[in-house]
Amino acid sequence: MNRRLLLSAPLVAAALVGLPSPGQAQVDPSRATAFIQGAGNELVAAINDPRLDLATRRDRVAATLRRTIDVEGTGRFILGRYARQASAAELAEYNRLFDDIIVRNLSARFGEYRGVKFSLGRSQQRTEEDVLVNTIVERPSTPAFSLDWRVSEVGGQPRVVDVIAEGTSLRLTTRSEYSAVIQRNGGRVASLLEAMRNQIAQLAAREGRG
C-alpha cells in the first residue's frame, strides 16, 4: 500500500486535473504564462540564494508552491466521493497531509542544491478554462526534465490545477491510487490517512539524508 504511494511521490505534486471545474473563468494564455514564469523565478531564486540555509530555502519554496497551486481544490478532486464518507476530523487531517505531500514532492522536483535553472517552453490553450504551460528544469549533474503546468482561474486568480510529469497527469494518477487504498481497506478513509502519514515520514527521512 505505502509502496504504491511512494512510487508516484516523485511525480506528484503530482496529480493535480482532469477537467476544469464548472465555475472556472476563461484564462488568458499570456497571463497563465506570466504566472508560471513568476513562480518559477521565485523558486529558483530561493533555491539558489547563497545567503539562505537549507531550512530557510525549503520554507521559501513551500510558500511559493502554496501560492501557486490550488492545493485545496486539487485535494478535493482527488478524494472524490470519499469526501462524503469522511468525518470532519478526517477531512481536516486529509487536507493537512495532502498539502504536505504536494509541497514536499514538488520541492523535490526542483531540488535543494544551488545551480537550478528554469525556463519556459511552449504554452497552449487547452480549453477556454485552462492553459498548459511547459517548463524545463535543469539541475546540476542531472538531466534536464520537463514539467507541464495546467493553469486555470480559481477565485479570480491564476492557479495551477494539474502538473504533467513524464506525460502523466499527477492529479488523475493520485486520485486512482488513493481510491484503490480506500477500497482495499473496506472503504475507510482512515486507511488512506495512515498511508499518507507513512509516506510523509519516509519523505521526511529522505530529506534528512539530503
C-alpha positions in Angstrom: 0.0 0.0 0.0 2.6 2.5 1.0 5.0 1.4 -1.7 2.4 2.3 -4.4 2.0 5.8 -3.0 5.7 6.3 -2.8 6.2 5.2 -6.4 4.1 8.2 -7.5 5.6 10.6 -5.0 8.4 11.9 -7.2 5.7 12.8 -9.8 3.3 14.5 -7.6 2.6 17.2 -6.8 1.6 15.1 -8.9 -1.9 14.7 -9.6 -3.2 17.9 -9.9 -6.7 17.9 -13.4 -8.8 16.2 -15.3 -11.4 18.6 -16.2 -11.8 22.2 -15.2 -14.5 22.9 -12.5 -17.7 24.4 -13.8 -17.2 27.7 -12.1 -13.8 28.4 -13.5 -13.5 31.5 -15.7 -11.6 31.8 -19.0 -7.9 32.1 -18.5 -5.7 34.3 -20.7 -2.7 32.4 -22.1 -0.3 35.3 -21.6 -1.5 35.7 -18.1 -1.0 32.0 -17.4 2.5 32.0 -18.9 3.5 35.1 -16.9 2.1 33.5 -13.7 4.3 30.4 -14.2 7.3 32.4 -15.2 7.0 34.4 -12.0 6.5 31.3 -9.8 9.5 29.6 -11.4 11.7 32.6 -10.9 10.7 32.7 -7.3 11.5 29.1 -6.8 14.9 29.3 -8.5 15.8 32.5 -6.6 15.0 30.8 -3.3 16.9 27.7 -4.1 20.0 29.5 -5.5 20.3 32.2 -2.8 23.7 31.7 -1.2 22.6 33.6 1.9 19.9 31.1 2.9 20.4 27.9 4.8 18.6 24.7 3.8 15.7 25.1 6.2 15.0 28.6 5.0 15.2 27.6 1.4 12.7 24.8 2.0 10.3 27.3 3.7 10.5 29.8 0.9 10.0 27.1 -1.8 7.0 25.8 0.2 5.5 29.2 0.5 5.8 29.8 -3.3 4.2 26.5 -4.1 1.3 27.1 -1.8 0.6 30.5 -3.5 0.9 28.8 -7.0 -1.1 25.7 -6.7 -4.8 25.2 -5.9 -4.0 22.7 -3.2 -7.4 22.7 -1.6 -9.3 22.2 -4.9 -6.8 19.5 -6.1 -7.1 17.6 -2.8 -10.9 17.7 -3.0 -10.9 16.4 -6.6 -8.5 13.5 -5.6 -10.6 12.4 -2.6 -13.7 12.5 -4.8 -16.8 10.7 -3.5 -15.0 9.5 -0.3 -15.1 13.1 1.0 -18.8 12.4 1.8 -17.8 9.4 3.9 -15.1 11.1 5.9 -15.7 12.8 9.2 -14.9 16.5 9.7 -11.8 15.5 11.6 -10.7 13.1 8.9 -11.2 15.8 6.2 -9.2 18.3 8.2 -6.4 15.8 8.6 -6.6 14.8 4.9 -6.2 18.4 3.8 -3.2 18.9 6.1 -1.5 15.7 4.9 -2.2 16.4 1.3 -0.8 19.9 1.5 2.4 18.5 3.0 2.7 15.7 0.3 2.2 18.1 -2.6 4.7 20.6 -1.3 7.4 18.0 -0.5 7.1 16.3 -3.8 7.2 19.4 -6.0 10.1 20.8 -3.9 11.9 17.5 -4.6 11.3 18.0 -8.3 13.3 21.3 -8.2 15.9 20.0 -5.8 17.6 21.6 -2.9 21.0 22.3 -4.1 22.1 25.5 -5.8 22.5 25.8 -9.6 18.9 25.1 -10.6 17.7 26.7 -13.8 14.2 27.2 -15.0 13.0 28.1 -18.5 9.7 28.3 -20.3 8.8 26.1 -23.2 5.7 26.1 -25.3 2.3 27.2 -24.0 -1.0 26.1 -25.4 -4.7 26.8 -24.7 -6.4 23.5 -23.8 -9.9 24.8 -23.3 -11.4 28.2 -22.5 -10.8 27.4 -18.9 -7.2 26.2 -18.9 -3.8 26.7 -20.4 -0.9 24.2 -20.4 2.5 25.9 -19.8 5.6 23.9 -20.5 8.7 24.4 -18.5 12.2 22.9 -18.5 14.1 22.4 -15.2 17.8 21.9 -15.1 19.7 20.7 -12.0 23.4 20.2 -11.5 24.6 16.7 -12.5 21.1 15.7 -13.5 19.4 15.5 -16.9 17.0 18.4 -17.6 13.3 17.4 -17.4 10.0 18.8 -18.5 7.1 19.8 -16.3 3.8 21.0 -17.8 1.7 23.2 -15.5 -2.1 23.4 -16.2 -3.3 26.8 -15.2 -6.9 27.9 -14.5 -8.6 30.9 -13.0 -9.6 30.0 -9.4 -11.3 32.7 -7.4 -10.3 35.3 -9.9 -6.6 34.4 -9.8 -4.5 32.0 -11.9 -3.6 28.8 -10.1 -2.0 25.5 -11.1 -4.6 22.8 -11.1 -2.5 20.0 -12.5 1.1 19.1 -13.1 2.0 16.8 -16.0 5.3 15.0 -15.4 6.7 12.5 -17.9 3.3 12.5 -19.7 1.4 11.6 -16.6 -1.4 13.7 -15.0 -0.5 13.6 -11.4 -3.9 14.6 -10.2 -5.6 11.7 -12.0 -2.9 9.2 -11.0 -3.1 10.1 -7.4 -6.9 10.0 -7.4 -6.7 6.5 -8.8 -4.1 5.4 -6.2 -5.9 6.9 -3.2 -9.2 5.4 -4.3 -7.5 2.0 -4.5 -6.1 2.3 -1.0 -9.5 3.1 0.4 -11.3 0.3 -1.5 -8.8 -2.3 -0.3 -9.5 -1.3 3.2 -13.2 -1.6 3.4 -13.9 2.0 2.2 -12.2 3.5 5.3 -10.8 7.0 4.7 -8.7 6.4 7.9 -6.7 3.8 6.0 -5.7 6.4 3.4 -4.7 8.8 6.2 -2.4 6.2 7.7 -0.8 5.6 4.3 -0.3 9.3 3.8 1.3 9.7 7.3 3.7 6.9 6.5 4.5 8.4 3.1 5.3 11.8 4.7 7.5 10.1 7.3 9.6 8.4 4.6 9.8 11.6 2.6 11.0 13.5 5.7 13.6 10.8 6.4 14.9 11.1 2.8 15.1 14.9 3.1 17.0 14.4 6.3 19.7 12.4 4.5 20.0 15.1 1.8 
